[in-house]
Amino acid sequence: MKTQETKVSPGEVVTVENQNPKPAANRKYNAVLLIANGEKVTGQVTDHEMKRILDRAKKNPEDCPEESFWSKYF
């Protein structure tokens, strides 16, 4: 999916094509819209980086925040 054609909500992860890949660059990335320090920002991670952060959260659930009451419904 091309980045320009993608609409996401904060926290939603989508796979996007690298629009101008360099020779050693990945062809696709996982993109996300985040709210960091009260500001909306975009982030991109490779599949390897995504697996790493998900594995780390799974190993350390005590360090992960819980979902707010309202975010479960919106």
N, C-alpha and C positions, 0 to 999 in steps of 0.2 A: 504494500500500500504506500502511495506517495505521501510524504509529510503534508504537503499543501492540501491534500484531500481528506486529511484526518482531523476529526474533532473529538476531544476527550474531556472527561471530567477530572478534577483533581484526584490523584491516586490511581487512576486507570492506566494500565500499561498496554501499549500497542506496539506491534512490530512495524517498522518503517524502513523503506529502502534508503540506502546511502545515495544521495542525489549527485554527488561528485566524488566518487571513490578514488583514492590514491592507490597505487599498485598493491600495497600490502594491507589496505584497509578492508574491514568487513563490508560485505554487500548490504547487510541489514543490521539494524539496532533495535533495542527495546527502548521506546520513548515514553516518558511520563510527565505529566503536569503536576508539580508539587506546590505546596504552600510552605515556604521556609522563612522563618522569622516574620510571618505575616505578609510575605510577598509571594505572588505567584511566579514560579520559575519552571523552566523545562529542564529535563535531564535525559541523558542517553547512556545506556549501558549495553555491553555485549551479553550474549547468552551466558558466557562463562562468569561474568561479573554478577549477573542476575542469579545464577545458581548459587554462587558464593554467598550473597547476602541473604537469600532465602534459607540456605543451609544453616547459616549462623543464627538466624532468628529462631529456627526450629530447635537448635541445640541450646539456646538461651532464652526460653520463653519468659523467664522471670524479668528479663530486661526489655521486653516489648510492651508498649502501651496497649491498653485495652481500647476497643472501639467505643466512641461516645454513644449515649442513648439515641440522640437525634440522627447521627450518621447512619444508623441501621435502617432508617426510614427514608432518608433523602440521598 
